[in-house]
């Protein structure tokens, strides 16, 4: 199955979805957004990373920034913060360059590595887009965390790829239904910029319909 461009979802939403399905729906279905210190800092951090006019060369390495990518198989489109092209016989031809090159996505994050693996799923989705675009096979990608300025390697395992596919299929299904899922309140809810929009405390309260059914059900 291939998706039409009109049905493409935002690639950045994969990270939101794996972190919290309700957060993803509030942003990408209901178009709700609030800034906090972390989101503003993250925006500035990515502005410094993205310079779409520059191509940096370091010997057998080419670095492109803010590159638009997509996948018809996944129905996703978005940008890679950084794509490193490594010169290797296992690579593919690159327009305007001599030799063969293999793309290597690097996703930049302002903070530190998360307890969940939502960042890994996002960069794997980027790699799967690049595989489709460049007709190549990728084994590895990377995450760069600004707080400790360290690069974390991500193995593009079959399990991780399956998580991408499962998440994306559910995203498309919820998007078609225009449905915002409910969630259980978690500790990380209080740090979310959408806490006031989401109101996770209310998700735990019994609905009027459920209350009436429970009270009157036996009558």
Secondary structure, 3 states (H helix, E strand, C coil): CCCCHHHCEECCHHHHHHHCHHHHHHHHCCCCCCCCHHHHHHHHHHHHHCCCCCEEEECCEEEEEEEEEEECCCCEEEEEEEEEEEEEEEEEECCCCCCEEEEEEEEEECCCCCCCCHHHHHHHHHHHHHHHHHCCCCCEEEEEECCCCEEEEEECCHHHHHHHHHHHHHHHHHHHHCCCCCCCCCHHHHHCCCHHHHCHHHHCCCCHHHHHHHHHCCC
